[in-house]
Amino acid sequence: MTGIGVREAVLALVAVLSLYLVVVLFRLARHRRGTPPPETPEPAVKAETPVGRAPVVVPEPAPDEAEVSRELLNELEIQQLRQDMTRLRADCDFLRRELAVMRHDVDQLGEQARSEQQAAQTARERTQYTRPVSPQHSEAMLLAGRGMSAAQVAEHCGISVAEAELVCALAKAESGS
């Protein structure tokens, strides 16, 4: 049988890869020692060409042409950098204006919140009524709340019976509500 099995194909592939690895390591060792590998002189630059055509060789520029082209490249790069700088400055100015507008909006919102808070505080102060409390009448209210009669409250607190009756009526109204 002349058929090559998978095992034999894998072994052949391993052998070829091992051989390639040895060649690469040999070149790497030679490069580290400083001896250049033997090379054939090649043209300076080969431009890529479609399949089926011969590569086009671009000659190296003469020293004067290289200097001129470097100066031209430097000038073009400087122009590009200036354009970038101008664009960045414009962007920075735009962002500064946006920031100023946002700060103004935040200040307005803060002022509006403070005025609304102050208005709410004023409204709360108007709606919260605290009854003036007299020590005599507070004790009378306490006793009336416990169910004592007006005469007993008047005698105990030293107030008139009419005042005691008013305090008892007020205590009943508060406990009823």
Secondary structure as UniProt FT lines:
FT   HELIX           6..33
FT   STRAND          45..47
FT   TURN            51..52
FT   STRAND          56..58
FT   HELIX           63..127
FT   HELIX           135..145
FT   TURN            146..147
FT   HELIX           150..157
FT   HELIX           161..176
//
